[in-house]
Amino acid sequence: MSELVQAVKIEKRIFTIRGVQVMLDRDLAELYGVETKVLNQAVKRNITRFPEQFRFQLTRLETDQLVTNCDRFSNLKHSSSLPYTFNEQGVAMLSAVLHSETAVQTSINIIDAFVKMRQFMANNADLFMRLESVEKRQLLHEIKVDEKFEQLFNALEDKSIKPKQGIFFDGQIFDAYKFVCDLIRSATQRIILIDNYVDESVLTLLSKREAGVTTQILTNNIGKALVLDIEKFNRQYPVIDVQAFKSAHDRFLIIDDDIYHIGASLKDLGKRWFAFSKMDHSAIEMLQRVNI
């Protein structure tokens, strides 16, 4: 049972950042039973073993997103030292530079967790979401077999394809953040967010919009802190209109004439499991109901 608890503990500390599964230096230090400073010093003494593809430092933006979405990283908010991340190969190298039997066994346990997570990701719904963008008739009827496969693989590699539905799991902070950022950047006319829990992190997301895109937030709770944040935001960026709206329980993100139902408030992206789906009908009825 203790091994199972340890495995779950490790898996919950694996994040997907920049499309790579990694662990933070402070989480690794805790598992190895050393201070974060000691772990990073050991790496620096053997830096040739840790090329950038094994270990990279987070940017300020990536660190802020961790702080926003994971309460246990709150001490990083005002830290001048940005954390380092290690992928599976980086973890394997750590066992060689920490020089202890405990480090070797810990590295084995962590690598096992990486393997299990990678197997799970291989079966993730993302592949099927991309396959949905390719019409079945192209796979069954059209042209030659080799051309059909070429069309399929091109569709899978096309990062501009926006999935219609899917699930983000806890720890997928950057992936969830990037997904919403891409949606916001894709707007050409309007963005309407219906969300009863809004803070400054949501405003940061909405600042990614293109120039000329009108933006409105409809929320049940407009507190003093939000009013102050909006006032400061509107002095620097194109204005966001915030209105009280008490008719919605769920969260919706309207991008031009598309509606996305979002299972979590935008400020909580990646904290826990949440699903999203693009609704099949147009946004006209909803736009009429909110009097936009």
N, C-alpha and C positions, 0 to 999 in steps of 0.2 A: 504493500500500500504506500509506503514512504517513497518508493521508486516512482510510482504513478503520480504522487503529489509533486515530486521533483520535476518529472517530465512536463506536467501541466504548467508548473511555475516557469520553466524555461520557454515553452511554446508561447506563453502569454507575453514574453519579453522579446519576441522576434517581430520586427517591424519591416514593412516594405517601403523603402525610401529610394527614390530615383530608379524605381523598377527593380531594386535588388533587395533580397532578404538579408537583414543585418540585425546586430545587437549593439546596444550602446555600451560605451566603456564602463559606466558606473554600474550597469546591470551585470556585466561580466565580472567586474571587480567583486561585487557582492557574492556571486556564485563561486568565485575562486577563493574567497575569504581574505582578500587583500584590499587596501585602499585604492581608490581610483588613481591617485597620484602615483602610487607604487607601480600599478599596472602600466600606465603610460610611460613611466620612466624606463621600465624594462623594455618596452617597445622601442623607445628612442635609442637605447643602447644597442639595439639590434635592428635598426631602421631598414637595412637592406633586405630583411626578411619580409617587410611589409610594404610592398608597392601599393600605389593608390587603388588598384583594383581589389586589394585585400582589406584596405583600411582607408576611410576618408573622413574628413571633418565636416560637420554640418554647417550650413550657412546660418546667419542670424535669422532669416525668415523661416527656415526649417526648424530651428530651435524654438522660435516663438510659437510655431504651430504645435510642437510637442507640448509646450507649456500650456497652451490654450486648451488642448484636448486631453491631456493627462495630468491629473492633479498631483501625482507623485513627482512630477518634474518641476514643480513650482519654484524650487530653489534655483533653477536655471534662468529665471526671468530677469534677474539683475546681475547675473554672472558675466564677467568679461571673458571668461574662458569657454569657448564653444566645444561641445562634446565630440568625441570621435566615435565612429561606428566600425564594426568588424563584420565581414561576411564569413561564410563557412570556412574558406581557406585561411582567413585571418585568425579565426578561432583555433584552427589546427596549428598554426604557427605559435600561438600563445603558449601552448603546452610545452614548447621547446625552450621558450625564454623565461618561463616562471620557475622551472627547475624543481618540481616536486611531484611525488606520486599522485597527490590530490589533484594537481593541475592536469595531469594526463587523464585521469578518470573523469574529471569535470569536463574536459574538452571532448572526450568521447560521448558523454551524455548530451552535450550541447549539439555536437555534430549530428547525433541521432535525431535530435529534435528538428534540426534544419532539414534532414532528409525526409522526415515525416511531413513537415510543413510543405516541402517542395512537391511531394507526392499529392498532397491535398490540393495545392494550387494547380497542379497539372489537370485535375478533374474539376476545376472551377468553372462556373457558369460563363465566364468571359468568352471562352472559345465558342460556346453555343450561341451566345449573343451575337458574335460576329458572323457565325454561320447563317443566322436568320437574315442577314443583309443580302445574302446571295439567293436568288430565286431558285426554287427546287427544279424548275424546268430547265435551268441552265446546267444543272448537274445530271439530268436524266435524258434530255432530248437534243440539246443544241450542239452544233458543230462537231469537232472531233474530240476524242477523249482527252488528249493532251491539252487542248485549248480550254476544256472545261476545268481541268485541274489548275491551269494557270490562272484562270479567273478566280477560282476559289482561293488560292494562296495570295493573290493580289488583294483580295477583299480582307483576308485575315491580317495582312500586314498594313492595311490602310488605317492609320491612327485617327483619321478624320471621321470614321464611322462612329456615330454616337449610339451606344446600346440603348434599347428600349426599356430594359428592366435588368435588375441584378441585385446582389447583396454585397455590402462591405462589412468586414468583420472587425472586431475590436483590434486595434493596433494598426489598421490600414489608414493611418492618419493622413499621410501625404497623398496616397492614391485617391481617397475620398475628397480631399481638398482640391487636388488637380482636376478631378472629374467635375466638380461644381465650378471651378475657375474656367474650365473650357466651355461649359454651358454659358456662363456669363459673358465670356468673350465672343461667343457665337451670336449674341443678340445684335440685331441691326436696327430695331425700332423701339422696343420696350422691354423692360423687366419689371415684373410684379412679384414680390415676395409676400406670401401669407404665412406668417410665423409668429406665434405668441411669445417666443423667447428670443429676443434680439439683444446683442451687445456690440461692443466696438469691433470684435473679430468679424462679425457679419458685414459691418461697414467696410472693413478691409477687403473682404471678398468682392463686394459690389464696386469697389474702386477699380477693379480689373476690366470693367465694361468699356466698350468703344465710345469715342466721342459722339455726342448727339443722341445717345440711347437714353430715353426717359426712364426713370426708375422710381418705383413707389413701394413702400413697405406698409403692409396692413397688419396690425398687431393688436392684441387684446390689452396689453399692458404697456402704457407709455409713462415710465417713471421719470423722476428728475434726472437720474444718471443718463438715461437714453436721450432725453431732451438736450442735455449738455453735450453729449457725444455728437448728436446730429448737428447742433449749432456749430461746433468746431469743424466737423467734417465739411459742412456746406460752405464754410469760409475758404476752404482750400480746394475742394473738388466740385464738379458739376452737381447741382442740388439734387438731393434725394428727398422726396415727399413722404412723410410719415403720417398715417391716419389711423385713428382708433377703429378697430373692426372686431366685433364680438360674435360673428356668426360662424367662425371656423374653429374646429377642433384640431384637424390635421394640418400638415404643412404642405404648401404648394409653391412651386416656382414656375412662373409663366415667362417663357422666353419667346418674344414675338407672339405667334399664334399657337405655340406648343405648350402643353401643361405637363409638368413633372410632379408626381406625388412623391414627396420625400418623407421617409419614415422617421427622421430625426431632425431636430432643429439644426440649422446650419452651424450654430456655435458649438455643437456637440459632435461634429463629424469625426468618425473614427474612434470615439470613446467606447461605443458598444456596437453590437450588430445592428444594422439597419438596412432596409430594402428601399429601392426606388423603382418607379415605373413611369413610363411615358404613356399618358392616357390617349386612347385611340381617337376620341372625338375632339373637335376643335375647341379653342378657348373662347369662342364667341359668346356662348351662354354664360360662362363664368364672368367674362368681362362685363357683360350686361348686368349681372347680379351684383357686382361690386361697384357698379356705376362709374366705370372708368371710361 
